Amino acid sequence: MNLIAVGDNVVDCYLDQQTYYPGGNCVNVAVNAKRNGAENVAYIGIFGSDGMAEHIKYALKEESIDFSLSRKADGLSGQPQVSLTPTGDRIFVGGAKNTVQHKLKLQLIKEDLDFISKFDVCHVSCYSSMESELANVSNVIDISYDFSNRLNLDYIESIAQHIKYAFFSAAELNNQELNVFIEQVKKLNFEIAVVTRGSLPALFIKSGEIFNQNLNPITVVDTMGAGDSLIGAFLVHYKNEVAIEEAIERATKSAEKTCGFYGGFGYPKEY
C-alpha cells in the first residue's frame, strides 16, 4: 500500500516545555502510514525558510518520507501554540499568523498529478487549502479527507463528490446532534466515513452500517496527533484489504501508541 499526503505542515509549540515538535495533519498521517506498514509514502507541501522547517524535513527524512516535490517559500513555518491539560488533552491557544501556511496556497501542476497518480490514496485535510484542487486530484487517485471539526453541511457537500474516505471530529456534538449528522453523512456516498468523538469510541460508517471502535484503558501522556495516527493506520490496513473490524482495531492501537508520547510523532526540539 502506498500513500501520499498533500497539504499542511507545522511545528506544534508546547508552551510549558519550551519545545516544538514537527506536525500538521498531513505530515502526521504520512508518518503514521509509514509506521503502520505502508511501503511508499510521500508528502507534498510548502515549507518555510526557517529552522523549524528544516527540523520538519529532518524528521521526514528519518521516517523515510519522500518530500522531493514540496515547495520552499521565504517565511515562517506554521507554529501553533499548545497547552496540555492535566489529563494530557492538547489545547491550541494561538500562534503566528504571518506564516507561509497562512500566506500561500499550493497549486498542483501536471508533474505533481503524475507523481500523485502512482500512489493508492492521497490524504488531504481541511487545513491544506486544497479545495480548488480536489477535482483534479480525484481524477487520478482516491482521496482521503480530514474535515476535522468543520461539520458545516454546506462545506461538506461542496467537496464530497471528490472524496472516498471522510474523517470528522464530532466531540462537541450531543447525542441528538450526532445522530442527525450521521444520517446526513450517510447520504453523501462516501465509501468510508469516520466520526471521532474525543475520549468516546469513534464510529466507522460503511455502506450504511456503523462499526464501533473498542477503546482500551491507557495512560495518556498527550493526545496530539492521535486522530491523525488513527487515520494513517486505518487507511493502510483498509487499503490492504484487511477486514474493516481488524483495520479499526489496528488503527486504535496506533492511536493508543501516539497518546503515549509528546508531539504528533516525536522529534522534540527546544526553542
VENNORVEN-V788616 format. One record per backbone hydrogen bond with DSSP energy under -1.0 kcal/mol. CO is the residue of the C=O (numbers start at 1). NH is the residue of the N-H. Records with the same first field share a line. If there is no record, write none. Layout:
CO->NH ; NH
This chain:
1->39
2->120 ; 121
3->42
4->123
5->44
10->23
12->21
13->82
14->18 ; 19
18->271
19->14
20->269
21->12
23->10
24->28
25->29
26->30
27->31
28->32
29->33
30->34
31->35
32->36
33->38
34->37
40->3
41->66
42->5
44->7
45->71
47->73
50->54
51->55
52->56
53->57
54->58
55->59
56->60
57->61
58->62
59->63
60->65
61->64
66->43
67->70
71->47
75->49
76->100
78->11
80->13
81->93
82->15
83->91
85->88
88->223
89->85
91->83
94->81
99->103
100->104
109->113
110->114
111->115
112->116
113->117
115->118
116->119
121->4
122->144
123->6
124->146
125->128
130->133
133->137
134->138
137->140 ; 141
142->122
143->164 ; 165
144->124
145->167
146->126
147->150
148->169
149->151
152->156
153->157
154->158
156->159 ; 160
159->162
160->163
164->191 ; 192
165->145
166->194
167->147
168->196
170->173
174->178
175->179
176->180
177->181
178->182
179->183
180->184
181->185
182->186
185->188
192->166
193->205
194->168
195->203
196->170
197->200
202->213
203->195
204->211
205->193
206->209
209->206
211->204
223->226
225->229
226->230
227->231
228->232
229->233
230->234
231->235
232->236
233->237
234->238
235->239
236->240
237->242
238->241
243->247
244->248
245->249
246->250
247->251
248->252
249->253
250->254
251->255
252->256
253->257
254->258
255->259
257->260
258->261
259->221 ; 222
269->20
